[in-house]
Amino acid sequence: MRHASITLNSAALTHNLNRVINKIPEKTQVLAMVKADAYGHGVRHCVPGLQQADALGVACFDEAKQIRDLGWQKGVVLIEGVFSQQEWAESIEAKCQSIVHHQNQVQWALENLPAADSPCRTIWLKLNTGMNRLGFEPEEIVAVAKTLVDAGYSLILTSHFANADRPDHPSNANQIKVFTDALTQLREQVDDHIKASLCNSAGIINFPECHFDWVRPGIMLYGSTPLESISAQELQLKPVMTFSASLMAIHNIAAGAPVGYGSRFVANRPIVKGIVSIGYGDGYPRVVDGSAWVTVKPQPIEADSDNSTAAKAAVSYKCPVIGRVAMDMIAIDLTEVPNPTVGYQVTLWGDPDKSEPSVDEIANSAHTLGYELLCRVTQRPTRVVI
Ligand SMILES: *Cc1c(COP(=O)(O)O)cnc(C)c1O
């Protein structure tokens, strides 16, 4: 059998959620972001590890329905809001709360008021504080809020940072000021019970004074770093995903011989080359530069289980990825591995505590972020939950 597998560590997810919970005030609630199929992990595998969250955040109603179908009873929030009047009605039916960021959505909310005891009587009202992506302007927020409150809605004022990953970026202080000024104004002029939510993962870490009533962690729950210059390991986050495959062929390559498409890699000395059953068709990025590496463990893939002492004690070898990444295969340099054997386990990304590359390290080699690599793993690898 071709081995390409994604192992999901549910305990790591719970650990990371607890890292969030321990950072925030007791009154602050957690909206755990599970959009894009839980950042590529598979939402059905992740919901069990997120039971302590107060609500789950998704990008669209289809994602919300999936969560309801999994039996999640607590809050669900559509973080882009609804896309039509009909979807507004359906979201009320499914008891999903919505962000309202645009006049159309205000209109739909006014035309179809949920029952007094429905969670949908609370609206997440989006303010543009400077990211200039979504939301009402500070000049119009009071009028919009007043219309909604007069109609019977409760509000959570919300906004999103553009540069929370870089704490000293000047836009952060600006956005915080615009947000707190608007909040003060709304509480004075519209409703003094209006709640607030500003922070994503990076904001939770960098701006503890801005936790307000709800935080919205995403990437840190999955054990990838939200920050530019601090690793997930330093933040004591544990990777949820281990991406692995196995050695399927081994060859000796003479000095001067090319390897793979485009003959991009040319051996400058005789090497032992391994072919691994993973490629961009599984979600391994084609664009990695020469710094990408994998961990080779002299054991079959089946032997890996997070808690087996054998797996932890096993020696492992750091092997560079060589040549172009293909759809189904990559080549690695096995020269340093004693007696390499077909079937040995290869980890593409996983736990740096087990001498495996972190997803953030490979993202760096691919000139992108852990976010993108996690979201882009395909349905082809088999998923195993431990
Ligand atoms: C995705 C998202 C988050 C989570 O962001 P992370 O950087 O992954 O923590 C928070 N809020 C909104 C509005 C989002 O779209």
The ligand as an SDF file (V2000), in Angstrom:
LIG
                    3D

 15 15  0  0  0  0  0  0  0  0999 V2000
   -9.2990   33.1070   10.7280 C   0  0  0  0  0  0  0  0  0  0  0  0
   -9.7400   34.1510   11.6700 C   0  0  0  0  0  0  0  0  0  0  0  0
   -9.2690   34.1650   12.9920 C   0  0  0  0  0  0  0  0  0  0  0  0
   -8.1860   33.2230   13.4830 C   0  0  0  0  0  0  0  0  0  0  0  0
   -6.9550   33.6940   13.0460 O   0  0  0  0  0  0  0  0  0  0  0  0
   -5.5870   32.9640   13.4610 P   0  0  0  0  0  0  0  0  0  0  0  0
   -4.5450   33.8800   12.9560 O   0  0  0  0  0  0  0  0  0  0  0  0
   -5.5890   31.6610   12.7450 O   0  0  0  0  0  0  0  0  0  0  0  0
   -5.6150   32.8320   14.9280 O   0  0  0  0  0  0  0  0  0  0  0  0
   -9.7870   35.1000   13.8470 C   0  0  0  0  0  0  0  0  0  0  0  0
  -10.7180   35.9920   13.4370 N   0  0  0  0  0  0  0  0  0  0  0  0
  -11.1670   36.0240   12.1610 C   0  0  0  0  0  0  0  0  0  0  0  0
  -12.1780   37.0350   11.7730 C   0  0  0  0  0  0  0  0  0  0  0  0
  -10.6900   35.1170   11.2440 C   0  0  0  0  0  0  0  0  0  0  0  0
  -11.1180   35.1500    9.9860 O   0  0  0  0  0  0  0  0  0  0  0  0
  1  2  1  0
  2  3  1  0
  2 14  2  0
  3  4  1  0
  3 10  2  0
  4  5  1  0
  5  6  1  0
  6  7  2  0
  6  8  1  0
  6  9  1  0
 10 11  1  0
 11 12  2  0
 12 13  1  0
 12 14  1  0
 14 15  1  0
M  END
$$$$
